Amino acid sequence: MNGQSWFMYFIMFWVVVMVGFMAIGGFFMFRKFLKVLPKRDGKSKLDWQNYWVERSRGMWTDDSKAFLEELVSPVPSAFRDIARHTIAARIAQVAIEHGQSEVSRDHCIEGYIRATPKRDYRSLISFLNKRGIDYSPYNHLLNK
């Protein structure tokens, strides 16, 4: 193989790698863009998440905060803040809709299940079983 053809293959390899990275980044940016588009009620998914988190600020006990940290522990650290916010918003929504003045472990479990996409239920169940967390009252949510 001569020097020119080797260099051409080297450049082609990096072109493919860079296009791949740009496609992956574009996919995640597009998903983020979809979250900020307003829905029929005029608020986006992120607006609703912020609403529920702000509305529940005083409802979180030290135990429920620690339990939330335990629930988000399997999420890779790069995505943990986003996951924590999304799950906390869903937990807060569950607690407020049940008319409670405090977030409990039961609200955390139900909100965690509701915030988890169906495709991740297998790993969710595995995680809850490893931690010895009883989710049996919420099996109906997992079997939708």
Buried (B, 14 or more C-beta within 10 A) or exposed (E): EEEEEEEEEEEEEEEEEEEEEEEEEEEEEEEEEEEEEEEEEEEBBBBBBBBBBEBBEEBBEEEBEEBBEBBBEBBEEEEBEEBBBBBBBBBBBBBBEEEBEEBBBBBBBBBBBBBBEEEEBEEBBEBBEEEEBEBEEBEEBBEE
